[in-house]
Amino acid sequence: MRSVLIVCALFGVAASIEMFGRDQSSAVRGKLICDGRPASGVLVKLWDKDTLDSDDLLDSGTTDGNGDFHLAGWTKEYTPIDVKLNIYHDCNDGIKPCQRKFGIKIPDSYTSSGKVPKKVYDAGVIQLAGSYPGESRDCIH
């Protein structure tokens, strides 16, 4: 009985966070290259990484013909959001299945109150030919 009450209380807390959370936003821009050439059509996603519930997709898109991207989005959370940029690519990947994936944590100072970001994190020029810490493969993105 006690465990049922604890579970109900946790669901109540989760529901109140969803209902009464505050709007928070973030934005990022950058340029992706592969061996010195623009990496066009590369999938990029901006996420709020959550601990207690599922991650929130803030925005997604693909790089343009010059390898440039700009993502911005918002979510409602009770606690500060933890923003991460995920990059999914095939640079120097041969015929291996799935795409290479790595993430870049966006500094907390680039999180804004409200639905419109007040600052944009500039990720700079990212060379995809190398390998990155925590890099993995992703077949379902």
MOVEN-V175676 format. One record per run of one state. SS is the DSSP state (helix for helix, strand for strand, loop for the rest). FROM is the first residue (numbers start at 1). TO is the last residue. If there is no record, write none. Layout:
ss=SS from=FROM to=TO
ss=SS from=FROM to=TO
This chain:
ss=loop from=1 to=1
ss=helix from=2 to=20
ss=loop from=21 to=21
ss=strand from=22 to=34
ss=loop from=35 to=36
ss=strand from=37 to=38
ss=loop from=39 to=42
ss=strand from=43 to=48
ss=loop from=49 to=55
ss=strand from=56 to=62
ss=loop from=63 to=67
ss=strand from=68 to=77
ss=loop from=78 to=82
ss=strand from=83 to=89
ss=loop from=90 to=98
ss=strand from=99 to=105
ss=loop from=106 to=107
ss=helix from=108 to=110
ss=strand from=111 to=113
ss=loop from=114 to=120
ss=strand from=121 to=127
ss=loop from=128 to=135
ss=strand from=136 to=138
ss=loop from=139 to=141
